[in-house]
C-alpha cells in the first residue's frame, strides 16, 4: 500500500526487502506507539504487535495498528460473509483508500485495489460494518430479538421460524468473521 505493488514486483530480493520493511515498521511502532494509544484509542500491546509484524502472516489487529501509524486508509472486506471494517486514518486529505478483499481460496489470499467513491458506497450499502475487529459484536444481553433479527437481514442470513435469542446471536457471531 505504501510503495505500490509494481515496485514490490520489481525487487530482485523480496525477502530481504520485506524483512527490512518489517524492521522499519517495528521501529516506527516503538516511536509512535504511545501516541497512537492516546490519540486513536486502539488498545494494543507493543510487544504483541511487534511479534505479529515480524511473523509470516500478519493479524488484522496488527494491520489496523500499522494503517494508523502510517496514516493510510484501508477497508477490509469479506464478501462471503458480507462484512467489512474501515481503517481510515486521514479522511480529510486526498490520500487514496484501498479495498482489501478476502478471496475464498486455500490458502487464504487477499486482493488489494485502490477504491473509488462508488465502490466504497457500494460496500457500505451492501455489507455489515464491524466497528471493532477485536470485538465484532457486543454480548447477547446487549441486544433485543428485534435487533438481532435486523442484523440477520443485513447479513442475508436465512432465519428459521421461532429462533431463540441465543440461536440468533450464535448465527450472527459465526458470520462476523473478517
Buried (B, 14 or more C-beta within 10 A) or exposed (E): BEEEEEEEEEEEEEEEBEEEBBEEBBEBBEEBBEEBBEEBEBEBEBEEBBEBBBEEEBBBBBBBBBBBBEEBBBBBBBBEBBBBBBBEBEEEEEEEBBBBBBEEEEEEEEEEEEBEEEBBEEBEEEBBEBEEBEEBBEEBEEBEEEEBBEBBEBBEBEEEEEBEBEEBBEBBEEBBEB
